[in-house]
Amino acid sequence: MCGIGGLTGEAARKLVSARDAAFLDRLLTRLEKGGIRFLWHDSEEFPKRLRRIPDAPVGLFLQGRLPKAEIPAIAIVGTRQSTPYGEFVARQFGQGFADSGVPVVSGLALGIDAAAHKGCLLGEGFPVAVLGSGIGTPYPRNNTVLYRNVTDRGCVISEYGPGVPALSHHFPNRNRLIAGLSDGVFVVEAKAKSGTLITVDRALEQGKGVYVIPGRVTDQNSIGCNQLIREGAQLVTDPGEVLADLSTQRGLPLLSETEDGSYCFAGGSAEKSPCDKNTKKSLASDEKIVYAFLRLSPKHFDQLVWESGLTPSELADVLDSMERKGFIERISAGCYSVKDTDTQ
């Protein structure tokens, strides 16, 4: 007796089996050529942070290498229709986090995402890109070179296999992974109704910190940011403020000891050492902490008191010692900066 389309049940099963086998062969060949691996949820390599989120994926496609689990990570998110100012801020913060040994997570989209990854790469940091499309294919195509640079230095992650298109419902799924892979989410520019706000919602559900750059009330790209600040997100203007909050308020190991007994940010020596070796050997422990904050950007005395946890008198002694050693300089009343290492 014939089945559907003139095929018996057994013939149909064999036909489907052959088709599935051919598809699997093509998929495995494509994964191998692209240096892509699939990590099951229960594998040792699967990111520990993602195991803890309520809607954890059953598995992930990975191109590149994952950052070390013990190092805090920051997500930088924002609109695709970014302004030059927003892209400048995203690059600066991406580079600042990278200089401190902190991996930068984003979505490899146009606008703020791309600027954040570029800043991380400028700081020779560890970029983590999460796709809303199939692994192995840059989306959008404009980011082909950036995609390659991210995989060379860090990793690209996706729930979707090669050839899967960038469908609209994929991006909310991607946003939960961006939040899940990070210890805090930093928002640069966001409109009133923005996919960025989905990432923020997921971060709050997961108990992560949310940090926001304020914007002008007349800018469409600042409406979402200013609303987040009104609702309690932390207003920040410097990468050090984010790092300090992760350390002091959330108990994350912002400073860790290196093999030679000195300290660098966030286990930075595991991926890159943001502290010059000669500098590390010449500074006392409190001086190393202050030096690390000043490497991010020049800072006022009052801000350093808050970030370092030192008393004003202790900080004054530390700054005086570092200034005499030639590692920092006073650039204006109460404001300090690291000296150019080329002159030391």
DARAQUI-V245692 format. One record per residue. RES is the residue in three letters. PSI is psi in whole degrees, -180 to 180 (NA if undefined). BURIAL is 1 if it has 9 or more other C-alpha atoms within 8 Angstrom, else 0. D_CENTER is the distance of its C-alpha to the mean C-alpha in Angstrom with 1 decimal. Layout:
res: <RES RES>
psi: <PSI PSI>
burial: <BURIAL BURIAL>
d_center: <D_CENTER D_CENTER>
This chain:
res: <MET CYS GLY ILE GLY GLY LEU THR GLY GLU ALA ALA ARG LYS LEU VAL SER ALA ARG ASP ALA ALA PHE LEU ASP ARG LEU LEU THR ARG LEU GLU LYS GLY GLY ILE ARG PHE LEU TRP HIS ASP SER GLU GLU PHE PRO LYS ARG LEU ARG ARG ILE PRO ASP ALA PRO VAL GLY LEU PHE LEU GLN GLY ARG LEU PRO LYS ALA GLU ILE PRO ALA ILE ALA ILE VAL GLY THR ARG GLN SER THR PRO TYR GLY GLU PHE VAL ALA ARG GLN PHE GLY GLN GLY PHE ALA ASP SER GLY VAL PRO VAL VAL SER GLY LEU ALA LEU GLY ILE ASP ALA ALA ALA HIS LYS GLY CYS LEU LEU GLY GLU GLY PHE PRO VAL ALA VAL LEU GLY SER GLY ILE GLY THR PRO TYR PRO ARG ASN ASN THR VAL LEU TYR ARG ASN VAL THR ASP ARG GLY CYS VAL ILE SER GLU TYR GLY PRO GLY VAL PRO ALA LEU SER HIS HIS PHE PRO ASN ARG ASN ARG LEU ILE ALA GLY LEU SER ASP GLY VAL PHE VAL VAL GLU ALA LYS ALA LYS SER GLY THR LEU ILE THR VAL ASP ARG ALA LEU GLU GLN GLY LYS GLY VAL TYR VAL ILE PRO GLY ARG VAL THR ASP GLN ASN SER ILE GLY CYS ASN GLN LEU ILE ARG GLU GLY ALA GLN LEU VAL THR ASP PRO GLY GLU VAL LEU ALA ASP LEU SER THR GLN ARG GLY LEU PRO LEU LEU SER GLU THR GLU ASP GLY SER TYR CYS PHE ALA GLY GLY SER ALA GLU LYS SER PRO CYS ASP LYS ASN THR LYS LYS SER LEU ALA SER ASP GLU LYS ILE VAL TYR ALA PHE LEU ARG LEU SER PRO LYS HIS PHE ASP GLN LEU VAL TRP GLU SER GLY LEU THR PRO SER GLU LEU ALA ASP VAL LEU ASP SER MET GLU ARG LYS GLY PHE ILE GLU ARG ILE SER ALA GLY CYS TYR SER VAL LYS ASP THR ASP THR GLN>
psi: <135 148 -154 133 20 6 142 164 -41 -42 -40 -42 -41 -38 -46 -41 -42 -41 -44 -39 -41 -41 -43 -40 -44 -40 -46 -38 -42 -40 -44 -44 -35 1 37 137 156 127 118 155 -34 8 156 -30 -19 134 125 -36 -38 -24 -26 -11 151 -32 53 142 154 -21 169 143 135 131 118 -149 146 150 162 137 -29 -7 126 148 150 134 137 121 160 -175 154 -31 60 159 162 -37 -46 -41 -37 -45 -44 -41 -44 -45 -39 -43 -38 -44 -41 -42 -26 7 15 120 146 123 134 -172 5 21 175 164 -128 -42 -52 -41 -40 -45 -41 -41 -42 -42 -37 -37 8 40 -162 101 141 116 132 124 152 17 -178 144 147 -12 115 136 121 171 -27 -22 23 -48 -42 -41 -47 -42 -37 -44 -33 -38 -33 -115 158 137 144 149 -12 138 174 138 -8 128 164 88 153 -38 -9 -29 -38 -36 -43 -41 -34 -31 -38 -46 -42 -33 -9 163 -11 153 125 122 127 -61 134 132 175 -42 100 145 -23 -37 -25 -43 -42 -45 -43 -39 -42 -40 -33 2 26 157 148 127 139 138 125 160 172 143 -17 -8 129 -35 -7 -8 -48 -39 -49 -34 -41 -40 -42 -32 0 0 152 123 128 152 5 141 -34 -30 -37 -47 -40 -40 -41 -35 -52 -38 -30 2 20 148 81 -36 138 156 137 177 -31 12 0 -179 145 164 138 42 29 -28 -20 -31 -45 151 109 -6 130 137 -44 -37 -46 -39 -22 -9 144 170 -47 -34 -36 -40 -49 -41 -42 -41 -40 -22 -27 -42 159 147 152 155 -46 -37 -38 -35 -47 -43 -40 -25 4 154 159 -40 -40 -44 -40 -42 -42 -46 -40 -43 -44 -35 -41 -33 -13 16 -27 169 154 119 -16 -180 113 6 135 154 154 140 151 124 -22 -20 -4 NA>
burial: <0 0 0 0 0 0 1 1 0 0 0 1 0 0 0 0 0 0 0 0 0 0 0 0 0 0 1 0 0 1 1 1 0 0 0 1 1 0 1 1 1 0 0 0 0 1 1 0 1 1 1 0 1 0 0 0 0 0 1 1 1 1 1 1 0 0 0 0 0 0 1 1 1 1 1 1 1 1 1 1 0 1 0 0 0 1 1 1 1 1 1 1 1 1 1 1 1 1 1 1 1 1 1 1 1 1 1 1 1 1 1 1 1 1 1 1 1 1 1 1 1 0 1 1 1 1 1 1 1 1 1 1 1 1 1 0 0 1 1 0 0 0 1 1 0 1 1 0 1 1 1 0 1 1 1 1 1 1 1 1 1 1 0 1 0 1 0 0 0 1 1 1 1 1 1 1 1 1 1 1 1 1 1 1 1 1 1 1 1 1 1 0 0 1 1 1 1 1 1 1 0 1 1 1 0 1 0 1 1 1 1 1 1 1 1 0 0 0 0 1 1 1 1 1 1 1 0 1 1 0 0 0 1 0 1 1 0 0 1 1 1 1 1 1 1 1 1 0 0 0 0 0 1 1 1 1 1 1 0 0 0 1 1 1 1 1 1 1 1 0 1 1 1 1 0 0 0 0 1 1 0 0 1 0 0 0 1 1 1 1 1 1 1 1 1 1 0 1 1 1 1 0 0 1 1 0 1 1 0 0 0 0 0 0 1 0 0 1 1 0 0 1 1 0 0 1 1 1 1 1 0 0 0 0 1 1 1 1 1 0 0 0 0 0>
d_center: <60.3 57.6 54.2 51.9 52.5 55.4 53.2 54.0 51.4 51.2 50.9 48.1 46.2 46.6 45.6 42.3 41.7 42.2 39.9 37.1 37.7 37.5 34.3 32.8 34.1 32.5 29.1 29.2 30.3 27.4 24.8 26.5 26.7 23.0 22.0 20.6 20.9 21.2 20.2 22.3 21.2 23.6 22.7 21.6 18.6 17.2 14.0 15.6 13.2 14.3 17.9 17.9 17.2 20.6 20.3 18.7 19.2 22.1 20.3 17.5 18.0 15.9 16.1 15.1 14.1 11.8 10.3 12.8 13.0 14.1 11.2 9.2 5.4 4.1 3.9 6.0 9.0 12.6 15.8 16.8 19.9 18.2 20.4 20.4 19.6 16.5 15.2 16.3 14.4 11.1 11.9 13.1 10.2 7.8 10.7 11.4 8.3 8.9 12.5 12.2 10.9 7.5 4.9 2.0 2.4 5.6 9.3 10.9 13.6 15.7 15.2 12.2 9.8 11.6 11.8 8.1 8.1 11.5 10.7 8.3 11.3 13.8 12.6 13.1 9.7 8.0 6.2 5.9 8.0 9.9 13.4 16.1 18.7 20.1 18.4 19.7 20.4 18.1 18.2 19.3 21.4 20.6 17.2 19.1 18.7 15.0 14.7 16.9 15.0 11.6 13.8 15.7 13.0 10.5 11.0 11.7 12.5 15.1 17.8 20.2 22.3 23.4 25.2 24.1 23.9 21.3 23.2 22.5 22.4 19.6 17.0 17.4 17.1 13.8 12.5 13.5 11.5 8.2 9.5 10.9 8.1 6.5 9.0 8.8 8.4 9.1 11.6 13.1 16.0 17.4 21.0 23.2 22.7 19.2 17.1 14.3 16.6 16.6 12.9 14.0 17.0 15.4 13.2 16.6 18.4 16.2 16.7 13.3 13.3 13.1 13.1 14.7 16.1 19.8 21.7 25.4 27.3 28.8 25.5 24.8 21.0 21.2 23.2 20.4 18.6 22.0 22.8 19.8 20.9 24.4 23.3 21.8 18.2 17.6 18.3 16.5 17.3 15.6 12.4 14.8 15.7 12.4 12.5 16.2 15.9 13.7 16.4 19.5 19.2 17.2 18.4 15.4 16.3 14.9 17.8 19.1 22.2 22.4 25.4 27.5 27.3 25.0 21.7 18.2 14.9 13.1 15.1 14.1 17.3 16.2 13.9 15.2 17.5 16.7 20.3 23.3 25.7 28.7 27.0 26.0 29.6 31.1 29.4 30.2 27.7 27.5 27.3 24.3 22.4 23.5 22.9 19.2 18.9 21.0 19.1 16.3 19.1 22.8 23.5 26.6 28.5 28.1 24.3 24.3 26.7 24.3 21.2 23.1 25.4 28.5 31.6 32.7 35.4 33.2 30.7 33.6 34.9 31.5 31.1 34.7 34.4 31.3 33.1 36.2 34.3 32.9 29.2 28.7 30.8 31.7 31.0 32.6 34.2 31.9 28.9 27.6 25.6 25.0 27.7 27.1 27.0 29.3 32.0 31.9>
